[in-house]
Amino acid sequence: MPSPDGLARMLTAKGSLDEAWAATVRAVPRELFIPDRIEVGETVLSRAQDPAGWARAVYDDVPVTTQVNDGLVVAEGAYRLPTSSSSMPTVMLEMIALLDVRPGQKVLEAGTGTGYNAAWLSHRLGAERVTSLDIDGALVAQAGKNLAAAGYGPYLAVGDAALGWAGRAPYNRVIATYTVPEIPYAWVEQAPGGRIVAPWGGSFFSHSYTVLDVAGERAVGRFTGWPAFMRTRIGRPHRGYLSDFYRQDDTGTPGRTRICPRTFAEDPDALFFVGLSLPDAWYLLAEAGDGSGEATLWILSDDRASWATVEYAPDSTEFEVDQFGPRRLWDEADTAHQWWSRLGRPGRDRAGLTVDRDGQHLWLDDPDNALTAPSRPRAERPL
């Protein structure tokens, strides 16, 4: 029967769980933090209708979506945006390893979610050393019930976690369970001499952890990992179906490129550096689905005003481009790709981030070597 012990054995066999955290995984029943109706991938599971399937999902090493569309009731057929989840346990352990949290330390968790991660931290550190914030009051209320059922009582609060929680500072560690486009300076101020771990990035590429160590009035660190977390709800861009961004009567401007769209979309280093120039646009590689091997690379602006496509065909050396709207998104991506090439096509692990009172600053190899991505031409900025 699925159980915390079974989950611990699975994670140990994968090499994800060390002895220091094994007792915690075994001690905290994940089932207490998972609602009766969940989504795993595209599968909806109901505890009442399929208790065995629900239990298998709970104690599998998979992410479980626990809320969509911010908990609001939406019409049938409407786009379903995941807005809260219980993360994949392997990913939770990966973040905890990066955090290097140790007994005796105080932790600020940005993003309470179900409370499962706060329970792990409470078991390891003591609940009195854990502070967890979430902007969704309903999630915090339910997480409090979940935590109480498991026997833990960390400090929970409702609020914008980007502001931290000064009343419980200082902290030794800050961990974010959602993706941020910028590291708030409040986290630096409230964790003197500490460490910050957060999924980081804009719309184009958000699959990085930033791991920052605080010294004095700044935090410095690098990027690693391959996370896939939900974005902060503050300033979250619109998402939806492709038809929400593209209209059938749109007439684009044609062109051609020698950059292979498939290679482009499958190179995480290229995507990271291009994403520094396009934090407010996102990409989608849509396969033809007819066995031809053809595909369309879409780039779509968050404001839904501009789009670009690049058509991939096997064995081609040039590819058709179409661009629509006040921005020429492929031109922007091409310019950023050329900039990355001039840098010598560095890997993402050579990039770093410094956060101080003036904001966040990117660098390459060394904090003194500023990394300035190409900006969008002024003439192409929407009015």
C-alpha positions in Angstrom: 0.0 0.0 0.0 1.4 3.5 -0.9 2.9 5.1 2.2 5.5 7.6 3.4 7.9 4.7 3.9 7.3 3.6 0.3 8.0 7.1 -0.9 11.2 7.2 1.1 12.4 3.9 -0.3 11.6 5.2 -3.9 13.5 8.4 -3.4 16.4 6.6 -1.8 16.6 4.2 -4.7 16.7 7.2 -7.1 19.6 8.7 -5.2 17.5 11.7 -4.3 17.2 11.1 -0.5 20.0 11.2 2.0 19.9 9.9 5.5 19.5 13.4 7.0 16.1 13.9 5.4 14.9 10.3 5.2 13.4 10.4 8.7 11.5 13.6 7.6 10.0 12.0 4.5 8.9 8.9 6.5 7.5 11.0 9.3 5.2 13.4 7.2 2.2 11.8 5.5 1.9 13.5 2.1 -1.8 12.4 2.0 -2.6 14.9 4.7 -1.6 17.7 2.3 -3.4 16.6 -0.8 -7.0 17.4 -1.6 -9.5 14.8 -2.5 -9.6 15.9 -6.2 -6.2 16.4 -7.9 -4.7 16.5 -11.4 -1.6 14.6 -12.4 -0.5 15.7 -15.8 -3.8 15.6 -17.8 -5.4 13.0 -15.5 -8.0 14.0 -12.9 -8.1 11.8 -9.9 -10.8 11.7 -7.3 -10.2 10.1 -3.9 -13.9 9.1 -3.6 -14.1 7.5 -7.1 -10.6 6.0 -7.3 -9.0 5.8 -3.9 -6.3 3.4 -5.0 -5.3 5.6 -8.0 -5.4 8.7 -5.8 -3.1 7.1 -3.2 -0.6 5.9 -5.8 -0.4 9.4 -7.2 0.1 10.9 -3.7 3.0 8.6 -2.9 4.6 8.6 -6.4 7.5 10.9 -7.2 5.3 13.2 -9.3 4.0 16.8 -9.0 0.3 17.0 -8.1 -1.8 20.0 -9.2 -4.0 21.0 -6.3 -5.6 24.2 -7.6 -6.3 25.7 -11.0 -7.3 29.3 -12.0 -6.6 30.6 -8.5 -9.5 28.4 -7.2 -12.1 30.3 -9.2 -15.0 28.6 -10.9 -14.6 28.8 -14.6 -16.8 27.9 -17.6 -16.5 24.5 -19.2 -13.8 24.5 -21.9 -12.0 27.5 -20.4 -8.3 27.4 -20.2 -7.1 25.7 -17.0 -4.0 27.4 -15.5 -2.4 25.4 -12.6 -2.0 27.9 -9.7 -1.0 25.6 -6.8 0.6 22.2 -6.4 2.4 19.8 -4.3 5.8 19.7 -6.0 7.6 16.5 -7.1 9.3 15.2 -4.0 12.6 14.8 -5.9 12.4 18.5 -6.8 11.7 19.4 -3.2 14.8 17.6 -2.0 16.8 19.2 -4.8 15.8 22.6 -3.5 16.5 21.7 0.1 20.0 20.5 -0.9 20.7 23.8 -2.7 19.4 25.6 0.4 21.8 23.7 2.6 19.4 24.1 5.5 20.8 22.9 8.9 19.3 22.3 12.4 19.2 25.5 14.4 18.5 27.7 11.4 15.4 29.9 10.7 13.7 29.7 7.3 11.4 32.0 5.4 9.3 30.1 2.9 7.8 32.2 0.1 4.8 30.3 -1.2 3.0 28.1 1.4 1.0 26.0 -1.1 -0.3 22.9 0.5 2.0 23.2 3.5 3.9 19.9 2.7 7.3 21.6 2.3 6.7 23.7 5.5 6.0 20.4 7.3 9.3 18.9 6.1 11.1 22.0 7.3 9.2 22.0 10.6 10.1 18.3 11.3 13.8 19.0 10.5 14.2 22.4 12.2 11.3 22.7 14.6 8.1 24.5 13.7 9.1 27.6 15.7 11.9 28.2 13.2 9.7 28.1 10.1 7.8 31.1 8.7 5.7 30.6 5.5 3.8 33.1 3.5 1.3 32.9 0.6 -0.8 35.6 -1.1 -3.8 33.2 -1.3 -5.6 33.3 2.0 -7.6 30.2 1.2 -4.4 28.2 0.6 -2.9 29.4 3.8 -6.1 28.5 5.8 -6.1 25.0 4.3 -2.4 24.6 4.8 -2.8 25.4 8.4 -5.4 22.7 8.8 -3.1 20.2 6.9 -0.1 21.1 9.1 -2.2 20.8 12.3 -3.4 17.3 11.2 0.2 16.3 10.7 1.2 17.8 14.1 3.1 20.9 13.1 2.5 24.6 13.7 4.9 26.8 11.9 4.1 30.5 11.6 1.8 31.1 8.6 0.8 34.5 7.2 -1.2 35.9 4.2 0.7 38.5 2.2 2.9 39.3 -0.7 6.0 37.1 0.0 8.1 39.5 -2.1 8.0 41.8 1.0 9.3 39.0 3.2 8.1 39.0 6.8 10.2 41.5 8.8 8.5 40.7 12.1 10.1 37.2 12.2 13.5 38.2 10.7 16.4 37.6 10.6 16.4 34.3 8.7 19.2 32.0 7.8 17.6 30.8 4.7 14.9 32.0 2.2 13.3 29.5 -0.2 10.7 30.4 -2.9 8.3 27.7 -4.2 7.3 29.8 -7.2 9.2 31.4 -10.1 10.2 35.0 -9.7 11.5 37.4 -12.4 13.5 39.3 -9.9 14.8 38.6 -6.4 13.2 41.0 -3.9 15.7 43.0 -1.9 13.6 42.4 1.2 14.8 38.8 1.1 18.4 40.0 1.1 17.8 42.4 4.0 16.0 39.8 6.1 18.6 37.1 5.6 22.0 38.6 6.6 24.7 36.2 6.0 22.2 33.7 4.8 21.2 31.9 1.5 18.4 32.4 -0.9 17.1 29.7 -3.3 14.4 30.5 -5.9 13.2 29.4 -9.3 14.1 32.4 -11.5 13.3 33.8 -14.9 10.9 35.6 -17.2 8.3 34.4 -19.5 10.7 33.1 -22.2 12.9 30.9 -19.9 12.2 30.2 -16.3 13.9 26.9 -15.8 16.7 28.0 -13.5 17.3 28.0 -9.8 19.3 31.0 -8.6 21.3 30.2 -5.5 22.5 33.4 -3.8 24.6 33.9 -0.7 24.1 37.1 1.2 27.2 39.1 2.4 26.9 42.6 3.6 24.2 44.5 1.6 24.1 42.2 -1.4 23.5 38.7 -2.5 25.6 36.9 -5.1 25.3 33.6 -6.8 24.8 31.5 -10.0 22.1 29.5 -11.8 21.6 25.8 -11.9 19.0 23.0 -12.2 16.0 22.6 -14.5 12.9 23.5 -12.4 9.4 24.1 -13.6 7.4 26.1 -11.1 4.4 28.3 -11.3 5.0 32.1 -11.5 4.4 34.6 -8.9 0.8 35.9 -9.0 2.0 39.5 -8.8 2.2 40.8 -12.3 1.6 37.3 -13.7 1.1 37.5 -17.5 -1.9 36.2 -19.3 -1.8 32.6 -20.4 -4.4 30.7 -22.5 -5.0 28.9 -25.7 -3.0 29.7 -28.8 -6.2 31.3 -30.2 -6.0 33.9 -27.4 -2.7 35.2 -28.9 -3.2 34.5 -32.6 -6.2 35.5 -34.7 -6.9 33.8 -38.1 -7.1 37.1 -39.9 -3.7 38.3 -38.6 -1.4 39.1 -41.6 2.2 38.9 -40.8 5.4 40.1 -42.5 7.3 37.2 -44.1 11.1 36.6 -43.9 13.7 33.9 -43.7 16.3 32.7 -41.2 19.2 30.3 -41.1 18.7 29.6 -37.4 17.1 26.1 -37.1 14.0 26.6 -35.0 14.1 23.1 -33.6 17.8 23.4 -32.5 16.9 26.8 -31.1 14.0 25.5 -29.0 16.0 22.5 -27.7 19.1 24.3 -26.5 18.6 25.5 -22.9 21.7 27.6 -22.9 20.5 29.5 -26.0 17.1 29.9 -24.5 18.4 31.2 -21.2 20.5 34.0 -22.9 17.8 34.8 -25.5 15.3 35.0 -22.6 17.3 37.8 -21.0 16.2 39.9 -23.9 12.6 38.6 -24.1 11.4 38.3 -20.5 7.9 39.4 -21.7 7.4 36.8 -24.4 7.2 33.0 -24.5 7.9 30.3 -27.0 6.1 27.1 -28.1 7.4 24.4 -30.5 4.3 22.9 -32.0 4.9 19.5 -33.8 3.0 18.9 -37.1 1.6 15.6 -35.8 1.4 14.1 -39.2 4.6 12.1 -39.2 6.4 14.6 -41.4 8.8 15.8 -38.7 7.8 19.3 -39.4 7.1 21.8 -36.6 6.3 25.5 -36.0 8.2 27.6 -33.5 5.9 30.2 -32.1 7.0 33.3 -30.1 4.2 35.2 -28.5 4.2 38.4 -26.5 2.7 38.4 -23.0 0.4 41.3 -24.0 -1.0 39.3 -26.9 -0.3 42.1 -29.4 2.6 40.4 -31.3 3.6 37.0 -32.5 6.2 35.3 -34.8 6.5 31.9 -36.3 9.4 30.0 -37.8 8.6 26.9 -39.9 10.8 23.9 -39.4 11.2 21.2 -42.2 13.7 18.4 -42.0 16.9 18.8 -44.1 16.2 22.5 -44.6 19.0 25.1 -44.2 16.7 28.1 -44.4 13.4 28.5 -42.6 10.3 30.6 -43.3 9.5 33.4 -40.8 6.3 35.3 -40.2 5.9 38.2 -37.8 2.9 40.2 -36.7 2.2 43.1 -34.4 4.1 46.2 -33.2 7.1 44.0 -32.2 9.2 41.9 -34.5 9.7 39.1 -32.0 11.8 36.8 -34.2 14.1 39.7 -35.0 14.5 40.3 -31.3 15.2 36.6 -30.7 17.7 36.5 -33.6 19.5 39.6 -32.3 19.8 38.0 -28.8 20.9 34.7 -30.3 23.7 36.5 -32.3 24.7 38.3 -29.0 25.0 34.9 -27.3 27.1 33.6 -30.2 29.4 36.6 -30.0 29.9 35.9 -26.3 31.2 32.4 -27.4 27.9 30.6 -26.7 28.5 30.3 -23.0 26.6 27.8 -20.9 24.1 29.1 -18.4 26.3 27.9 -15.5 28.7 30.7 -16.4 26.1 33.3 -15.7 25.5 34.8 -12.3 23.3 37.3 -10.4 24.0 40.0 -7.9 21.1 41.6 -6.0 21.6 44.9 -4.1 19.6 48.0 -3.2 19.7 49.1 -6.8 18.1 45.9 -8.1 19.4 42.7 -9.7 22.5 42.6 -12.0 23.5 39.8 -14.3 27.1 38.9 -15.0 29.3 36.4 -16.9 32.0 34.4 -15.1 32.7 37.1 -12.5 30.5 39.7 -10.7 32.6 42.5 -12.1 31.9 41.4 -15.7 28.4 42.8 -16.3 26.1 41.0 -18.7 23.9 43.4 -20.7 21.5 41.7 -23.0 20.3 43.5 -26.1 17.2 45.6 -25.4 14.1 46.0 -27.6 14.5 48.8 -30.1 12.5 51.8 -29.0 10.7 52.1 -32.3 9.1 48.7 -31.7 7.8 49.4 -28.3 4.0 49.3 -28.2 2.3 52.6 -27.5 
